[in-house]
Amino acid sequence: MVLEVSRERYPEENSRAYSYWALRRNIMLLRLTPGVPLNEAELGEQLGMSRTPIREALILLRNEGLVDILPQRGSKVSRISLSHVKEGYFMRRILESAIVKELAGTLSPEQMRQIRENIDAQGEELKRSKGAVSDRFFEMDNELHRLFYQFSHRERIWISVHSLCSHYDRVRYLDTLANEIDQSQILEQHENLYYYLMMGIPAGVDMEGFYTEHLGRWLEGFRHIYTAYSGYFTDD
């Protein structure tokens, strides 16, 4: 069990916050695969800290449904719950399609600049990765969607969505990886969103349908990943 850590700890970041970030990222990007045991001492050694902040981070991750803590038997990464996946997908596509419709044509130049910078950075990342699946693109994708909640003054809803959609997000990542999804197609949809937000949604565009396709791409390849990675899933 080797963690992938992509950044150093920020000066203002305590050990619990840093270990939570590192563990969550490794779970979401399947470096820590569903069902794998988590050894607090080993994790602490890799992150250069005691077991206490590791244990505290695992409790936070348990509250998000990403870790199972078993009395007297230690901890393990939770398997992907199909019921949680369905709930997360439903929540994202209903909430975000409504938020985008509300925001379209109303954003300030500064808000549009932030969205443009994010999408441009996604494009540069895809050029850098040269067709390989990019973890960084996946993270920038989530950051783009977070901006929509921020600009609609619904940051607290995003925090809830970010937590409740953790199983759905793992399926999206697994689909991208296992089915070799072309991330440039996702970028193209982000470009469409940019122009909808800038000028308004054209009369012929069904935003609920757009979001069903944009956030539901994983459904097309789900049979493959469920068969190939059956040990990652639970029907709970």
N, C-alpha and C positions, 0 to 999 in steps of 0.2 A: 504494500500500500504506500505509494509515493505520491505526495501532493504536488500539484502544479501551482506555483505561486507566481503571478505575473507582475507583482509590484511589491515594493517595500512598505512597511507600516508608516502611515502618516504621523507626523510629530504629535498631533492632538488625539491620535487614535489609541484607545486602551487595548489591552491584550484580549479582552473578551470580544470587542468589536472587530478586531483584526482576525481573530480565529473564526468568528462567525462568518465574516466575508470570505475567507479562504475556504472554509469547509463548504459553505453554500455554493460558491462558484464551482468547486470540484464536483459537487453532487449534481448541479444543474447541467454541467458539461460532461457528465457521465465519466469523469475520471475516477470518481467513487461510484461504482455501479450499484444498482438496486440490489439489496440483500447482503452487501458486503459488510462484515463486522468492522466496528470502529474501536480501535484501541487507544484510550485516552493518553497513556504514557507515550506511545509511539507518535501520535499526532502532536503532542506537546514537544517532543524532541525535534520533530521536523520543523515546527514553527518557532522553536526557541523560547518556550514558555512552560510554566508549570501546568499541572493537570487541572487546576481550579478554573481558569478561564476557558479551557477546552470543555470542561463539564458544563459550564454556564452557557457556552455557545450551543452545545448539543441540546440543552433544554429549550433554547430559543428555536432551534431547528425542529425539535419535536413538536412545538406549538404550531409550526407551519406544515406539519405532516411529512417532513422530509427525513426524519430520523425516528426510529423505534427504540425506546429505552426499555429494556426488559429487566425486571427485578432479579438480582443475583446472577444475571446472565450477560450483562453489558449492553452495548448499543450496536445498532446496525442501520445502514441506509434503508429507508422504507422502499418497498416495491411501489411501482406506479399503479395507483388505484384508478380503475376504469371509470368509476363513478365520479371521482374527483376530476378526471380529465373532461368528462362530459359537462360537469358544472362549470369548470374554468372556461371551456370553449363557449358555452352559452353566455356566461357573464361578459366575456370580452367582446363578442360580436354584437350583443345587444347594447351594452353601455357605450362602446366606442363609436358605433355607427351613429348613435344619437348625439354624442359629443361632437363628432366631426360635422354633422349637419348643423348643429348650433354654432360652431365656430366658423364655418365656411363663409368667406367674404367679410369677416369682421376683425381679423387679426391686424395688429399694428405692424409697421415696417420692421421694428426690432424683433418681434415674435417671428415674423416670416424669415428674417435673417438667420435666427437660431435654427429654424427648421431646414433652411437651405444649407447651412454649414454642416448639419448632421448628415443630410442626404449626400452632399458632395464628399464628405469623409467616407461614407459607405462606398461610393464609387471608387475612391482612391484605394480603399482596402481591398476591393475585388480585383483591381488591377495588380496590387501587390501579391495577392494570394494565387493569381493565375489559375483559377478554376478549382483550386482545392477548397474544401469547406473551411470557412473562416469563423473562428470563435469570436473574434473581435467584431465582425459584421453582426453576428447574433446579438451581441451586447449593445451595439449602436442601434440596432433595430428596436430593442426594448426601450432604449433611451428616447428614441423618436416618439414612440407611443406615450411614454411618460410625459413628454412635453404637452401633448394634447390635454391630459388631465390637469397639468399645471396651468395652462393658459385658460382653461375653463373654471379655474379656482376649485378644483376637485382633487387636490393633492392627497387628502385623507382617503379618498376612494381608491386612488392609485396604490397607496400602501396596502390596503385590503386586497385589491386585485393582485398585486405583486405576490402576496402571500398565498392567497387562495388558488392562484393559477399555477403553482409550482409544478404540479403533476402534468398539467396540460403543456407547460413549457418544456418539460423533459421529453414528452412525446414529440413535440415539434423539432427539438434538436436531434433526437434519435432518427426521425424521419429524414431530416436534412442529411445526416451522416450516412445512414444505411441505404437510402434510396438515391444518394448522390444528386440531391436537388440543386438545380442551377440557381444560385442566389441572385443572379442578375435579374431573374424574373420577379423576385421580391422587390428588388430595387426599382424596377419599372413601375410596379404598383405604388411604391412610395412616391415616385415622381408624379403619378396621377393624383395622389392625395395632396401633394404640394400645390398643384394648380387648382384643385377644388377648393383648398383652403384660401388660396390667393383671391380667386375670382368668384367663387360660389359653385355650387353643384349644378351641372347642366340638367335640363329638364328630363333628358332621356336616361339619366344615370340612377339606378336603384342602389342607394347606399347600403341598405341591408344586404342586398345580393352581393355587392362589392365586398363587404366585410366577411360575408359567409365564405366567399372564395379566398380572400386574402388570409384569413385566419384559419381556414379549414383545408389548406392544401394537404396536410398530413393524412386526411381521410382517404385520399386516393391510394396511398401506399401503406395504409395501416395493416392490411392483411399480411403483407410481407414482414413488417417489423414485429407484429404480434406472433407470427409463426417462428421467425428466426430468433427472437429474443423473448420467448414465452416465459422464461424464468424471471424476467424483469417486472412482470405484471401480476396484479391481483384483481380479482373481480369485486373486491370490497368497495 
